[in-house]
Amino acid sequence: MLPQTIDYHIAQLDSTWGIFREGMQIAVRADPADAIAFANFFADRETLMAPCPVRVSADMNLHQALLDLRQVA
């Protein structure tokens, strides 16, 4: 049997970004970079403690926001 994967997901909620763990919202951030940092921090911590894989994913709105930020930089 394959180990269960713990999922963190970042999705746009109106003008903010919601961070979800296993479908339950755990945080909201106004800045997309803060949302990524928040999700990655907790995913990294959980990777050290949990015996199963951890994955962070995002919706297409976050991917577009990152592309926009890269073009401005």
PDB file of N, H, CA, C and O in Angstrom:
ATOM      1  N   MET A   1       0.834  -1.179   0.000  1.00  0.00           N
ATOM      2  CA  MET A   1       0.000   0.000   0.000  1.00  0.00           C
ATOM      3  C   MET A   1       0.883   1.248   0.000  1.00  0.00           C
ATOM      4  O   MET A   1       1.838   1.336   0.772  1.00  0.00           O
ATOM      5  N   LEU A   2       0.568   2.199  -0.853  1.00  0.00           N
ATOM      6  H   LEU A   2      -0.207   2.128  -1.480  1.00  0.00           H
ATOM      7  CA  LEU A   2       1.341   3.429  -0.932  1.00  0.00           C
ATOM      8  C   LEU A   2       1.023   4.339   0.250  1.00  0.00           C
ATOM      9  O   LEU A   2      -0.118   4.387   0.709  1.00  0.00           O
ATOM     10  N   PRO A   3       2.037   5.066   0.746  1.00  0.00           N
ATOM     11  CA  PRO A   3       1.764   5.984   1.851  1.00  0.00           C
ATOM     12  C   PRO A   3       0.890   7.148   1.389  1.00  0.00           C
ATOM     13  O   PRO A   3       0.966   7.578   0.238  1.00  0.00           O
ATOM     14  N   GLN A   4       0.071   7.644   2.290  1.00  0.00           N
ATOM     15  H   GLN A   4       0.009   7.295   3.225  1.00  0.00           H
ATOM     16  CA  GLN A   4      -0.784   8.789   1.990  1.00  0.00           C
ATOM     17  C   GLN A   4       0.089  10.027   1.815  1.00  0.00           C
ATOM     18  O   GLN A   4       1.060  10.219   2.546  1.00  0.00           O
ATOM     19  N   THR A   5      -0.259  10.859   0.850  1.00  0.00           N
ATOM     20  H   THR A   5      -1.048  10.704   0.256  1.00  0.00           H
ATOM     21  CA  THR A   5       0.445  12.117   0.625  1.00  0.00           C
ATOM     22  C   THR A   5      -0.305  13.236   1.328  1.00  0.00           C
ATOM     23  O   THR A   5      -1.523  13.353   1.199  1.00  0.00           O
ATOM     24  N   ILE A   6       0.427  14.059   2.074  1.00  0.00           N
ATOM     25  H   ILE A   6       1.417  13.963   2.180  1.00  0.00           H
ATOM     26  CA  ILE A   6      -0.165  15.225   2.725  1.00  0.00           C
ATOM     27  C   ILE A   6      -0.128  16.367   1.726  1.00  0.00           C
ATOM     28  O   ILE A   6       0.933  16.700   1.198  1.00  0.00           O
ATOM     29  N   ASP A   7      -1.281  16.967   1.465  1.00  0.00           N
ATOM     30  H   ASP A   7      -2.143  16.696   1.894  1.00  0.00           H
ATOM     31  CA  ASP A   7      -1.389  18.025   0.463  1.00  0.00           C
ATOM     32  C   ASP A   7      -1.588  19.389   1.101  1.00  0.00           C
ATOM     33  O   ASP A   7      -2.461  19.581   1.947  1.00  0.00           O
ATOM     34  N   TYR A   8      -0.753  20.334   0.673  1.00  0.00           N
ATOM     35  H   TYR A   8      -0.043  20.178  -0.014  1.00  0.00           H
ATOM     36  CA  TYR A   8      -0.965  21.753   0.948  1.00  0.00           C
ATOM     37  C   TYR A   8      -1.314  22.389  -0.387  1.00  0.00           C
ATOM     38  O   TYR A   8      -0.680  22.096  -1.401  1.00  0.00           O
ATOM     39  N   HIS A   9      -2.317  23.257  -0.396  1.00  0.00           N
ATOM     40  H   HIS A   9      -2.832  23.495   0.428  1.00  0.00           H
ATOM     41  CA  HIS A   9      -2.736  23.887  -1.644  1.00  0.00           C
ATOM     42  C   HIS A   9      -2.944  25.375  -1.411  1.00  0.00           C
ATOM     43  O   HIS A   9      -3.490  25.782  -0.385  1.00  0.00           O
ATOM     44  N   ILE A  10      -2.503  26.185  -2.374  1.00  0.00           N
ATOM     45  H   ILE A  10      -2.059  25.854  -3.207  1.00  0.00           H
ATOM     46  CA  ILE A  10      -2.664  27.636  -2.313  1.00  0.00           C
ATOM     47  C   ILE A  10      -3.664  28.028  -3.395  1.00  0.00           C
ATOM     48  O   ILE A  10      -3.500  27.672  -4.562  1.00  0.00           O
ATOM     49  N   ALA A  11      -4.703  28.766  -2.998  1.00  0.00           N
ATOM     50  H   ALA A  11      -4.836  29.055  -2.051  1.00  0.00           H
ATOM     51  CA  ALA A  11      -5.747  29.173  -3.944  1.00  0.00           C
ATOM     52  C   ALA A  11      -6.136  30.625  -3.691  1.00  0.00           C
ATOM     53  O   ALA A  11      -6.098  31.108  -2.559  1.00  0.00           O
ATOM     54  N   GLN A  12      -6.510  31.306  -4.766  1.00  0.00           N
ATOM     55  H   GLN A  12      -6.540  30.914  -5.685  1.00  0.00           H
ATOM     56  CA  GLN A  12      -6.930  32.695  -4.636  1.00  0.00           C
ATOM     57  C   GLN A  12      -8.342  32.770  -4.063  1.00  0.00           C
ATOM     58  O   GLN A  12      -9.245  32.058  -4.501  1.00  0.00           O
ATOM     59  N   LEU A  13      -8.511  33.648  -3.076  1.00  0.00           N
ATOM     60  H   LEU A  13      -7.777  34.227  -2.720  1.00  0.00           H
ATOM     61  CA  LEU A  13      -9.815  33.911  -2.461  1.00  0.00           C
ATOM     62  C   LEU A  13     -10.062  35.406  -2.597  1.00  0.00           C
ATOM     63  O   LEU A  13      -9.563  36.194  -1.792  1.00  0.00           O
ATOM     64  N   ASP A  14     -10.817  35.798  -3.595  1.00  0.00           N
ATOM     65  H   ASP A  14     -11.222  35.158  -4.249  1.00  0.00           H
ATOM     66  CA  ASP A  14     -11.040  37.219  -3.899  1.00  0.00           C
ATOM     67  C   ASP A  14      -9.693  37.912  -4.102  1.00  0.00           C
ATOM     68  O   ASP A  14      -9.012  37.649  -5.093  1.00  0.00           O
ATOM     69  N   SER A  15      -9.299  38.792  -3.177  1.00  0.00           N
ATOM     70  H   SER A  15      -9.852  39.005  -2.371  1.00  0.00           H
ATOM     71  CA  SER A  15      -8.028  39.513  -3.339  1.00  0.00           C
ATOM     72  C   SER A  15      -6.937  38.958  -2.428  1.00  0.00           C
ATOM     73  O   SER A  15      -5.870  39.561  -2.312  1.00  0.00           O
ATOM     74  N   THR A  16      -7.184  37.827  -1.784  1.00  0.00           N
ATOM     75  H   THR A  16      -8.051  37.337  -1.878  1.00  0.00           H
ATOM     76  CA  THR A  16      -6.190  37.214  -0.899  1.00  0.00           C
ATOM     77  C   THR A  16      -5.892  35.794  -1.367  1.00  0.00           C
ATOM     78  O   THR A  16      -6.499  35.292  -2.312  1.00  0.00           O
ATOM     79  N   TRP A  17      -4.949  35.164  -0.687  1.00  0.00           N
ATOM     80  H   TRP A  17      -4.456  35.572   0.082  1.00  0.00           H
ATOM     81  CA  TRP A  17      -4.538  33.796  -1.016  1.00  0.00           C
ATOM     82  C   TRP A  17      -4.787  32.911   0.194  1.00  0.00           C
ATOM     83  O   TRP A  17      -4.306  33.194   1.292  1.00  0.00           O
ATOM     84  N   GLY A  18      -5.538  31.843  -0.011  1.00  0.00           N
ATOM     85  H   GLY A  18      -5.928  31.612  -0.903  1.00  0.00           H
ATOM     86  CA  GLY A  18      -5.815  30.895   1.062  1.00  0.00           C
ATOM     87  C   GLY A  18      -4.859  29.722   0.992  1.00  0.00           C
ATOM     88  O   GLY A  18      -4.536  29.228  -0.089  1.00  0.00           O
ATOM     89  N   ILE A  19      -4.411  29.282   2.155  1.00  0.00           N
ATOM     90  H   ILE A  19      -4.674  29.683   3.033  1.00  0.00           H
ATOM     91  CA  ILE A  19      -3.554  28.105   2.246  1.00  0.00           C
ATOM     92  C   ILE A  19      -4.385  27.002   2.898  1.00  0.00           C
ATOM     93  O   ILE A  19      -4.960  27.190   3.970  1.00  0.00           O
ATOM     94  N   PHE A  20      -4.435  25.855   2.233  1.00  0.00           N
ATOM     95  H   PHE A  20      -3.967  25.702   1.362  1.00  0.00           H
ATOM     96  CA  PHE A  20      -5.252  24.737   2.681  1.00  0.00           C
ATOM     97  C   PHE A  20      -4.366  23.530   2.944  1.00  0.00           C
ATOM     98  O   PHE A  20      -3.427  23.265   2.194  1.00  0.00           O
ATOM     99  N   ARG A  21      -4.666  22.802   4.009  1.00  0.00           N
ATOM    100  H   ARG A  21      -5.429  23.017   4.619  1.00  0.00           H
ATOM    101  CA  ARG A  21      -3.999  21.528   4.298  1.00  0.00           C
ATOM    102  C   ARG A  21      -5.077  20.458   4.306  1.00  0.00           C
ATOM    103  O   ARG A  21      -6.002  20.499   5.117  1.00  0.00           O
ATOM    104  N   GLU A  22      -4.950  19.510   3.408  1.00  0.00           N
ATOM    105  H   GLU A  22      -4.198  19.477   2.750  1.00  0.00           H
ATOM    106  CA  GLU A  22      -5.927  18.421   3.299  1.00  0.00           C
ATOM    107  C   GLU A  22      -7.353  18.958   3.167  1.00  0.00           C
ATOM    108  O   GLU A  22      -8.286  18.388   3.732  1.00  0.00           O
ATOM    109  N   GLY A  23      -7.520  20.052   2.424  1.00  0.00           N
ATOM    110  H   GLY A  23      -6.762  20.515   1.965  1.00  0.00           H
ATOM    111  CA  GLY A  23      -8.841  20.596   2.166  1.00  0.00           C
ATOM    112  C   GLY A  23      -9.369  21.562   3.212  1.00  0.00           C
ATOM    113  O   GLY A  23     -10.421  22.167   3.007  1.00  0.00           O
ATOM    114  N   MET A  24      -8.668  21.723   4.329  1.00  0.00           N
ATOM    115  H   MET A  24      -7.813  21.231   4.495  1.00  0.00           H
ATOM    116  CA  MET A  24      -9.109  22.643   5.381  1.00  0.00           C
ATOM    117  C   MET A  24      -8.251  23.905   5.341  1.00  0.00           C
ATOM    118  O   MET A  24      -7.023  23.827   5.335  1.00  0.00           O
ATOM    119  N   GLN A  25      -8.901  25.064   5.314  1.00  0.00           N
ATOM    120  H   GLN A  25      -9.899  25.128   5.319  1.00  0.00           H
ATOM    121  CA  GLN A  25      -8.165  26.324   5.252  1.00  0.00           C
ATOM    122  C   GLN A  25      -7.449  26.555   6.572  1.00  0.00           C
ATOM    123  O   GLN A  25      -8.059  26.494   7.639  1.00  0.00           O
ATOM    124  N   ILE A  26      -6.132  26.824   6.492  1.00  0.00           N
ATOM    125  H   ILE A  26      -5.637  26.873   5.625  1.00  0.00           H
ATOM    126  CA  ILE A  26      -5.345  27.042   7.701  1.00  0.00           C
ATOM    127  C   ILE A  26      -4.812  28.463   7.800  1.00  0.00           C
ATOM    128  O   ILE A  26      -4.383  28.880   8.876  1.00  0.00           O
ATOM    129  N   ALA A  27      -4.829  29.222   6.698  1.00  0.00           N
ATOM    130  H   ALA A  27      -5.177  28.883   5.824  1.00  0.00           H
ATOM    131  CA  ALA A  27      -4.303  30.585   6.745  1.00  0.00           C
ATOM    132  C   ALA A  27      -4.753  31.370   5.527  1.00  0.00           C
ATOM    133  O   ALA A  27      -5.197  30.804   4.528  1.00  0.00           O
ATOM    134  N   VAL A  28      -4.628  32.691   5.632  1.00  0.00           N
ATOM    135  H   VAL A  28      -4.268  33.150   6.444  1.00  0.00           H
ATOM    136  CA  VAL A  28      -4.898  33.607   4.526  1.00  0.00           C
ATOM    137  C   VAL A  28      -3.760  34.614   4.488  1.00  0.00           C
ATOM    138  O   VAL A  28      -3.350  35.132   5.527  1.00  0.00           O
ATOM    139  N   ARG A  29      -3.253  34.891   3.307  1.00  0.00           N
ATOM    140  H   ARG A  29      -3.586  34.471   2.463  1.00  0.00           H
ATOM    141  CA  ARG A  29      -2.195  35.880   3.130  1.00  0.00           C
ATOM    142  C   ARG A  29      -2.583  36.813   2.000  1.00  0.00           C
ATOM    143  O   ARG A  29      -3.221  36.394   1.033  1.00  0.00           O
ATOM    144  N   ALA A  30      -2.197  38.089   2.120  1.00  0.00           N
ATOM    145  H   ALA A  30      -1.679  38.428   2.905  1.00  0.00           H
ATOM    146  CA  ALA A  30      -2.511  39.084   1.093  1.00  0.00           C
ATOM    147  C   ALA A  30      -1.538  39.019  -0.074  1.00  0.00           C
ATOM    148  O   ALA A  30      -1.908  39.326  -1.207  1.00  0.00           O
ATOM    149  N   ASP A  31      -0.307  38.625   0.190  1.00  0.00           N
ATOM    150  H   ASP A  31      -0.007  38.376   1.111  1.00  0.00           H
ATOM    151  CA  ASP A  31       0.747  38.605  -0.825  1.00  0.00           C
ATOM    152  C   ASP A  31       0.989  37.169  -1.296  1.00  0.00           C
ATOM    153  O   ASP A  31       1.095  36.264  -0.468  1.00  0.00           O
ATOM    154  N   PRO A  32       1.077  36.945  -2.608  1.00  0.00           N
ATOM    155  CA  PRO A  32       1.294  35.571  -3.089  1.00  0.00           C
ATOM    156  C   PRO A  32       2.618  34.975  -2.615  1.00  0.00           C
ATOM    157  O   PRO A  32       2.691  33.777  -2.339  1.00  0.00           O
ATOM    158  N   ALA A  33       3.661  35.795  -2.519  1.00  0.00           N
ATOM    159  H   ALA A  33       3.601  36.768  -2.744  1.00  0.00           H
ATOM    160  CA  ALA A  33       4.952  35.279  -2.042  1.00  0.00           C
ATOM    161  C   ALA A  33       4.857  34.850  -0.579  1.00  0.00           C
ATOM    162  O   ALA A  33       5.460  33.849  -0.190  1.00  0.00           O
ATOM    163  N   ASP A  34       4.112  35.590   0.230  1.00  0.00           N
ATOM    164  H   ASP A  34       3.622  36.403  -0.087  1.00  0.00           H
ATOM    165  CA  ASP A  34       3.901  35.202   1.627  1.00  0.00           C
ATOM    166  C   ASP A  34       3.132  33.890   1.719  1.00  0.00           C
ATOM    167  O   ASP A  34       3.419  33.060   2.582  1.00  0.00           O
ATOM    168  N   ALA A  35       2.167  33.703   0.844  1.00  0.00           N
ATOM    169  H   ALA A  35       1.934  34.377   0.144  1.00  0.00           H
ATOM    170  CA  ALA A  35       1.392  32.460   0.844  1.00  0.00           C
ATOM    171  C   ALA A  35       2.288  31.269   0.517  1.00  0.00           C
ATOM    172  O   ALA A  35       2.179  30.212   1.139  1.00  0.00           O
ATOM    173  N   ILE A  36       3.165  31.443  -0.452  1.00  0.00           N
ATOM    174  H   ILE A  36       3.254  32.301  -0.957  1.00  0.00           H
ATOM    175  CA  ILE A  36       4.094  30.368  -0.817  1.00  0.00           C
ATOM    176  C   ILE A  36       5.040  30.072   0.337  1.00  0.00           C
ATOM    177  O   ILE A  36       5.264  28.909   0.675  1.00  0.00           O
ATOM    178  N   ALA A  37       5.596  31.119   0.945  1.00  0.00           N
ATOM    179  H   ALA A  37       5.413  32.063   0.671  1.00  0.00           H
ATOM    180  CA  ALA A  37       6.521  30.935   2.064  1.00  0.00           C
ATOM    181  C   ALA A  37       5.833  30.230   3.233  1.00  0.00           C
ATOM    182  O   ALA A  37       6.414  29.338   3.852  1.00  0.00           O
ATOM    183  N   PHE A  38       4.603  30.628   3.532  1.00  0.00           N
ATOM    184  H   PHE A  38       4.131  31.352   3.029  1.00  0.00           H
ATOM    185  CA  PHE A  38       3.852  30.019   4.630  1.00  0.00           C
ATOM    186  C   PHE A  38       3.631  28.530   4.369  1.00  0.00           C
ATOM    187  O   PHE A  38       3.911  27.695   5.230  1.00  0.00           O
ATOM    188  N   ALA A  39       3.134  28.205   3.190  1.00  0.00           N
ATOM    189  H   ALA A  39       2.906  28.882   2.491  1.00  0.00           H
ATOM    190  CA  ALA A  39       2.855  26.802   2.863  1.00  0.00           C
ATOM    191  C   ALA A  39       4.133  25.973   2.858  1.00  0.00           C
ATOM    192  O   ALA A  39       4.146  24.855   3.372  1.00  0.00           O
ATOM    193  N   ASN A  40       5.200  26.504   2.287  1.00  0.00           N
ATOM    194  H   ASN A  40       5.189  27.413   1.870  1.00  0.00           H
ATOM    195  CA  ASN A  40       6.461  25.767   2.237  1.00  0.00           C
ATOM    196  C   ASN A  40       7.061  25.560   3.620  1.00  0.00           C
ATOM    197  O   ASN A  40       7.632  24.504   3.894  1.00  0.00           O
ATOM    198  N   PHE A  41       6.938  26.560   4.503  1.00  0.00           N
ATOM    199  H   PHE A  41       6.474  27.418   4.281  1.00  0.00           H
ATOM    200  CA  PHE A  41       7.461  26.424   5.861  1.00  0.00           C
ATOM    201  C   PHE A  41       6.813  25.240   6.570  1.00  0.00           C
ATOM    202  O   PHE A  41       7.502  24.390   7.134  1.00  0.00           O
ATOM    203  N   PHE A  42       5.477  25.190   6.536  1.00  0.00           N
ATOM    204  H   PHE A  42       4.917  25.881   6.078  1.00  0.00           H
ATOM    205  CA  PHE A  42       4.787  24.109   7.228  1.00  0.00           C
ATOM    206  C   PHE A  42       4.970  22.770   6.524  1.00  0.00           C
ATOM    207  O   PHE A  42       5.027  21.732   7.184  1.00  0.00           O
ATOM    208  N   ALA A  43       5.061  22.774   5.216  1.00  0.00           N
ATOM    209  H   ALA A  43       5.015  23.617   4.680  1.00  0.00           H
ATOM    210  CA  ALA A  43       5.317  21.527   4.489  1.00  0.00           C
ATOM    211  C   ALA A  43       6.710  20.992   4.825  1.00  0.00           C
ATOM    212  O   ALA A  43       6.882  19.786   4.999  1.00  0.00           O
ATOM    213  N   ASP A  44       7.705  21.878   4.917  1.00  0.00           N
ATOM    214  H   ASP A  44       7.565  22.858   4.775  1.00  0.00           H
ATOM    215  CA  ASP A  44       9.060  21.447   5.288  1.00  0.00           C
ATOM    216  C   ASP A  44       9.088  20.857   6.691  1.00  0.00           C
ATOM    217  O   ASP A  44       9.711  19.821   6.923  1.00  0.00           O
ATOM    218  N   ARG A  45       8.409  21.519   7.627  1.00  0.00           N
ATOM    219  H   ARG A  45       7.902  22.360   7.438  1.00  0.00           H
ATOM    220  CA  ARG A  45       8.345  21.003   9.003  1.00  0.00           C
ATOM    221  C   ARG A  45       7.692  19.628   9.029  1.00  0.00           C
ATOM    222  O   ARG A  45       8.161  18.711   9.704  1.00  0.00           O
ATOM    223  N   GLU A  46       6.608  19.506   8.287  1.00  0.00           N
ATOM    224  H   GLU A  46       6.227  20.251   7.739  1.00  0.00           H
ATOM    225  CA  GLU A  46       5.880  18.240   8.291  1.00  0.00           C
ATOM    226  C   GLU A  46       6.687  17.137   7.607  1.00  0.00           C
ATOM    227  O   GLU A  46       6.571  15.968   7.975  1.00  0.00           O
ATOM    228  N   THR A  47       7.488  17.492   6.631  1.00  0.00           N
ATOM    229  H   THR A  47       7.583  18.441   6.332  1.00  0.00           H
ATOM    230  CA  THR A  47       8.350  16.511   5.970  1.00  0.00           C
ATOM    231  C   THR A  47       9.316  15.882   6.969  1.00  0.00           C
ATOM    232  O   THR A  47       9.609  14.689   6.890  1.00  0.00           O
ATOM    233  N   LEU A  48       9.809  16.688   7.908  1.00  0.00           N
ATOM    234  H   LEU A  48       9.570  17.657   7.972  1.00  0.00           H
ATOM    235  CA  LEU A  48      10.741  16.173   8.911  1.00  0.00           C
ATOM    236  C   LEU A  48      10.052  15.283   9.940  1.00  0.00           C
ATOM    237  O   LEU A  48      10.682  14.385  10.501  1.00  0.00           O
ATOM    238  N   MET A  49       8.767  15.521  10.194  1.00  0.00           N
ATOM    239  H   MET A  49       8.256  16.250   9.738  1.00  0.00           H
ATOM    240  CA  MET A  49       8.057  14.789  11.248  1.00  0.00           C
ATOM    241  C   MET A  49       7.218  13.630  10.726  1.00  0.00           C
ATOM    242  O   MET A  49       7.061  12.627  11.422  1.00  0.00           O
ATOM    243  N   ALA A  50       6.678  13.744   9.523  1.00  0.00           N
ATOM    244  H   ALA A  50       6.805  14.559   8.957  1.00  0.00           H
ATOM    245  CA  ALA A  50       5.731  12.746   9.020  1.00  0.00           C
ATOM    246  C   ALA A  50       6.453  11.647   8.239  1.00  0.00           C
ATOM    247  O   ALA A  50       7.448  11.913   7.564  1.00  0.00           O
ATOM    248  N   PRO A  51       5.960  10.433   8.330  1.00  0.00           N
ATOM    249  CA  PRO A  51       6.571   9.339   7.577  1.00  0.00           C
ATOM    250  C   PRO A  51       6.085   9.261   6.128  1.00  0.00           C
ATOM    251  O   PRO A  51       6.491   8.360   5.393  1.00  0.00           O
ATOM    252  N   CYS A  52       5.227  10.188   5.708  1.00  0.00           N
ATOM    253  H   CYS A  52       4.897  10.919   6.305  1.00  0.00           H
ATOM    254  CA  CYS A  52       4.685  10.142   4.351  1.00  0.00           C
ATOM    255  C   CYS A  52       5.076  11.399   3.571  1.00  0.00           C
ATOM    256  O   CYS A  52       5.458  12.404   4.172  1.00  0.00           O
ATOM    257  N   PRO A  53       4.987  11.354   2.254  1.00  0.00           N
ATOM    258  CA  PRO A  53       5.365  12.504   1.428  1.00  0.00           C
ATOM    259  C   PRO A  53       4.428  13.696   1.630  1.00  0.00           C
ATOM    260  O   PRO A  53       3.253  13.538   1.963  1.00  0.00           O
ATOM    261  N   VAL A  54       4.984  14.896   1.418  1.00  0.00           N
ATOM    262  H   VAL A  54       5.939  15.024   1.147  1.00  0.00           H
ATOM    263  CA  VAL A  54       4.226  16.142   1.533  1.00  0.00           C
ATOM    264  C   VAL A  54       4.344  16.873   0.201  1.00  0.00           C
ATOM    265  O   VAL A  54       5.424  16.936  -0.386  1.00  0.00           O
ATOM    266  N   ARG A  55       3.220  17.429  -0.278  1.00  0.00           N
ATOM    267  H   ARG A  55       2.342  17.378   0.198  1.00  0.00           H
ATOM    268  CA  ARG A  55       3.206  18.115  -1.569  1.00  0.00           C
ATOM    269  C   ARG A  55       2.535  19.478  -1.407  1.00  0.00           C
ATOM    270  O   ARG A  55       1.526  19.608  -0.715  1.00  0.00           O
ATOM    271  N   VAL A  56       3.114  20.494  -2.058  1.00  0.00           N
ATOM    272  H   VAL A  56       3.934  20.388  -2.620  1.00  0.00           H
ATOM    273  CA  VAL A  56       2.516  21.833  -2.103  1.00  0.00           C
ATOM    274  C   VAL A  56       2.127  22.108  -3.548  1.00  0.00           C
ATOM    275  O   VAL A  56       2.942  21.952  -4.458  1.00  0.00           O
ATOM    276  N   SER A  57       0.874  22.520  -3.758  1.00  0.00           N
ATOM    277  H   SER A  57       0.212  22.647  -3.019  1.00  0.00           H
ATOM    278  CA  SER A  57       0.397  22.844  -5.101  1.00  0.00           C
ATOM    279  C   SER A  57      -0.323  24.183  -5.063  1.00  0.00           C
ATOM    280  O   SER A  57      -0.615  24.715  -3.992  1.00  0.00           O
ATOM    281  N   ALA A  58      -0.604  24.720  -6.246  1.00  0.00           N
ATOM    282  H   ALA A  58      -0.367  24.287  -7.116  1.00  0.00           H
ATOM    283  CA  ALA A  58      -1.263  26.025  -6.338  1.00  0.00           C
ATOM    284  C   ALA A  58      -2.223  26.036  -7.520  1.00  0.00           C
ATOM    285  O   ALA A  58      -2.096  25.248  -8.457  1.00  0.00           O
ATOM    286  N   ASP A  59      -3.190  26.953  -7.450  1.00  0.00           N
ATOM    287  H   ASP A  59      -3.293  27.593  -6.689  1.00  0.00           H
ATOM    288  CA  ASP A  59      -4.119  27.093  -8.565  1.00  0.00           C
ATOM    289  C   ASP A  59      -3.480  27.925  -9.685  1.00  0.00           C
ATOM    290  O   ASP A  59      -2.399  28.488  -9.515  1.00  0.00           O
ATOM    291  N   MET A  60      -4.155  27.990 -10.811  1.00  0.00           N
ATOM    292  H   MET A  60      -5.034  27.532 -10.949  1.00  0.00           H
ATOM    293  CA  MET A  60      -3.617  28.712 -11.974  1.00  0.00           C
ATOM    294  C   MET A  60      -3.478  30.210 -11.714  1.00  0.00           C
ATOM    295  O   MET A  60      -2.631  30.863 -12.324  1.00  0.00           O
ATOM    296  N   ASN A  61      -4.291  30.762 -10.823  1.00  0.00           N
ATOM    297  H   ASN A  61      -4.980  30.232 -10.328  1.00  0.00           H
ATOM    298  CA  ASN A  61      -4.183  32.187 -10.512  1.00  0.00           C
ATOM    299  C   ASN A  61      -2.840  32.514  -9.866  1.00  0.00           C
ATOM    300  O   ASN A  61      -2.263  33.567 -10.138  1.00  0.00           O
ATOM    301  N   LEU A  62      -2.341  31.627  -9.020  1.00  0.00           N
ATOM    302  H   LEU A  62      -2.809  30.772  -8.799  1.00  0.00           H
ATOM    303  CA  LEU A  62      -1.033  31.858  -8.404  1.00  0.00           C
ATOM    304  C   LEU A  62       0.073  31.730  -9.436  1.00  0.00           C
ATOM    305  O   LEU A  62       1.028  32.507  -9.421  1.00  0.00           O
ATOM    306  N   HIS A  63      -0.042  30.767 -10.323  1.00  0.00           N
ATOM    307  H   HIS A  63      -0.817  30.136 -10.335  1.00  0.00           H
ATOM    308  CA  HIS A  63       0.957  30.631 -11.385  1.00  0.00           C
ATOM    309  C   HIS A  63       1.001  31.899 -12.241  1.00  0.00           C
ATOM    310  O   HIS A  63       2.081  32.357 -12.614  1.00  0.00           O
ATOM    311  N   GLN A  64      -0.156  32.462 -12.549  1.00  0.00           N
ATOM    312  H   GLN A  64      -1.033  32.091 -12.245  1.00  0.00           H
ATOM    313  CA  GLN A  64      -0.208  33.699 -13.336  1.00  0.00           C
ATOM    314  C   GLN A  64       0.370  34.869 -12.547  1.00  0.00           C
ATOM    315  O   GLN A  64       1.084  35.697 -13.112  1.00  0.00           O
ATOM    316  N   ALA A  65       0.074  34.950 -11.260  1.00  0.00           N
ATOM    317  H   ALA A  65      -0.507  34.277 -10.802  1.00  0.00           H
ATOM    318  CA  ALA A  65       0.619  36.026 -10.424  1.00  0.00           C
ATOM    319  C   ALA A  65       2.141  35.954 -10.378  1.00  0.00           C
ATOM    320  O   ALA A  65       2.810  36.987 -10.405  1.00  0.00           O
ATOM    321  N   LEU A  66       2.694  34.745 -10.311  1.00  0.00           N
ATOM    322  H   LEU A  66       2.150  33.906 -10.289  1.00  0.00           H
ATOM    323  CA  LEU A  66       4.153  34.598 -10.305  1.00  0.00           C
ATOM    324  C   LEU A  66       4.759  35.006 -11.644  1.00  0.00           C
ATOM    325  O   LEU A  66       5.817  35.634 -11.681  1.00  0.00           O
ATOM    326  N   LEU A  67       4.099  34.654 -12.736  1.00  0.00           N
ATOM    327  H   LEU A  67       3.239  34.144 -12.706  1.00  0.00           H
ATOM    328  CA  LEU A  67       4.579  35.091 -14.053  1.00  0.00           C
ATOM    329  C   LEU A  67       4.574  36.611 -14.149  1.00  0.00           C
ATOM    330  O   LEU A  67       5.516  37.204 -14.675  1.00  0.00           O
ATOM    331  N   ASP A  68       3.517  37.245 -13.642  1.00  0.00           N
ATOM    332  H   ASP A  68       2.752  36.763 -13.215  1.00  0.00           H
ATOM    333  CA  ASP A  68       3.433  38.708 -13.653  1.00  0.00           C
ATOM    334  C   ASP A  68       4.549  39.330 -12.820  1.00  0.00           C
ATOM    335  O   ASP A  68       5.144  40.328 -13.227  1.00  0.00           O
ATOM    336  N   LEU A  69       4.836  38.744 -11.653  1.00  0.00           N
ATOM    337  H   LEU A  69       4.352  37.933 -11.322  1.00  0.00           H
ATOM    338  CA  LEU A  69       5.913  39.265 -10.806  1.00  0.00           C
ATOM    339  C   LEU A  69       7.270  39.133 -11.492  1.00  0.00           C
ATOM    340  O   LEU A  69       8.106  40.032 -11.398  1.00  0.00           O
ATOM    341  N   ARG A  70       7.486  38.021 -12.176  1.00  0.00           N
ATOM    342  H   ARG A  70       6.806  37.291 -12.252  1.00  0.00           H
ATOM    343  CA  ARG A  70       8.768  37.823 -12.869  1.00  0.00           C
ATOM    344  C   ARG A  70       8.958  38.832 -13.994  1.00  0.00           C
ATOM    345  O   ARG A  70      10.074  39.295 -14.228  1.00  0.00           O
ATOM    346  N   GLN A  71       7.885  39.174 -14.688  1.00  0.00           N
ATOM    347  H   GLN A  71       6.978  38.798 -14.498  1.00  0.00           H
ATOM    348  CA  GLN A  71       7.993  40.140 -15.784  1.00  0.00           C
ATOM    349  C   GLN A  71       8.299  41.537 -15.265  1.00  0.00           C
ATOM    350  O   GLN A  71       9.000  42.304 -15.924  1.00  0.00           O
ATOM    351  N   VAL A  72       7.783  41.869 -14.100  1.00  0.00           N
ATOM    352  H   VAL A  72       7.214  41.245 -13.565  1.00  0.00           H
ATOM    353  CA  VAL A  72       8.024  43.189 -13.511  1.00  0.00           C
ATOM    354  C   VAL A  72       9.442  43.286 -12.960  1.00  0.00           C
ATOM    355  O   VAL A  72      10.048  44.357 -12.995  1.00  0.00           O
ATOM    356  N   ALA A  73       9.971  42.186 -12.456  1.00  0.00           N
ATOM    357  H   ALA A  73       9.479  41.316 -12.428  1.00  0.00           H
ATOM    358  CA  ALA A  73      11.296  42.196 -11.806  1.00  0.00           C
ATOM    359  C   ALA A  73      12.419  42.459 -12.773  1.00  0.00           C
ATOM    360  O   ALA A  73      13.582  42.497 -12.373  1.00  0.00           O
TER     361      ALA A  73
END
